Amino acid sequence: MLLTEEKCDIEKLKLLGSEVEMKDLGATMKILGMEIFRDREKKLFLSQQAYINEVLTRFMMSSD
């Protein structure tokens, strides 16, 4: 996963792809079980809502 403010940095890394095997999988939506959200100001937010719901269900504390 690559995070950068400069688009040219991404282009430089794409050139590296000719030397090592790499895949561009697009924008990351989830990592280590956390959802990643990006707002219009390019700020990143991590959410553990799915994990919280799983724990609540496991201990029979969910509203479902």
N, C-alpha and C positions, 0 to 999 in steps of 0.2 A: 504494500500500500504506500502510496506517495501523496504527501500533502505539501503544497507549495502555493505561494501567492503569485508566482511568476510563470506564465504560460511557456516562456522560453526554456525554463528548467525542464518541463515535461518533454519538450521537443528534443533537448539534449539527451535525456534518458532513452527516448525512442531510438536515437542513433546507437546507443549502447546495445540495443537489441540485435544488431548485426554481429556483435561479439559474443553475447551470451543469450541463451534461450529465455525469452520473456513473452508474456501474454498481456494484452490490454483488456482487462475484464470490465472496463467502464467504472462508473462511480460505485464506491463501496456503500452498501446499504446496511450491512450487519457485520460485526466483528466481536469475537469472544462472547457471543450470545446477546450483545447489546445492539440495539438499532441506532443508526446514525441518521440524524436529521440536519439539514443545512438550510438556514434562512436566507432571505434576499441580500442580507449584508455579508454573506459568506461566513457566518459564524457556524460552528459545529456544535451539536448537542448530542449527548449519548443518553439513551433511555433503557432502563432495565425493567420496563413494565411487564414484558413477557415472563421474566424470572419471578417477579413479585406475584403475578397471577398464578404461576405454577406452585409457588410455596403456599399461597393462600388455599389453593385447591387441595394440596397434599395434607394440610392440617385442618381441612374442612372449615375454612374461615371465609370462603368465597361467597358471593351473593348469588351465584348461579344455582 
